[in-house]
Amino acid sequence: MTQGNCKICGKPAEGRSGRGMFCAGDCFRQHERNYSKQHRAKFSPERKRANHLANTAIVNGTLKRGPCEVCGARAGDAHHDDYAKPLEVRWLCRSCHRRHHVKFGPGKNAFATDGAPQ
């Protein structure tokens, strides 16, 4: 099996890991950071506000974490069906949360409508 080169530094890429297009750790982490910044830049102001308010409510005790509504796992993530309602959340574990978004897509008001970074 031929191995490609890292997209960032040009060194031989890791062949048997999920980082197949990148060399060891640093370049892969740099790629992940860049992708995250670009992705978050597309979030709508409502989504940013809802996430901030929900996290603040969790920290100050106004909003209590609950078990996953689907499988009952203890550690639940806050899921917004509509980002215009920041404290209306459903608790889903990480895997159920991902499956929900694959099946139903992002919540209402998740991304800026004009496509411009906010």
Steps between C-alpha positions, in 0.01 A plus 500: 500500500645836398501775750434864411654813637370732769282778356661754731873427526561247220650228724377142457145468631379244750359207307296298749327764708213738449762762423586353161556840333724638775822412678523453876293701745589866448389533137180305564417718803571813295259377231231427762539848657474669159192298406332579833561874460359499146196295606422715806525816288186380314290479819209741529494763776201315651703178523797672662270673749305182578816298563640773725177537700455123539861452615465790745174354636669161550792660685283712730256212567191643328507217245570146623657236280284196447544149361476431128135506392564221248721241670506614863877549521598717796701772326279704271587786262260791463325487161307800363218428256461877455786735588254789544394324824836477680388327818270244335742211468476124471764281659669255263820301548776571248421204271121555504559872441710425191244251371224758552688757288574246227132412481342845548777748417587807707254675729288791383701827465831312521688674221514856372264532204723715283799268538720784626696447820346670803 
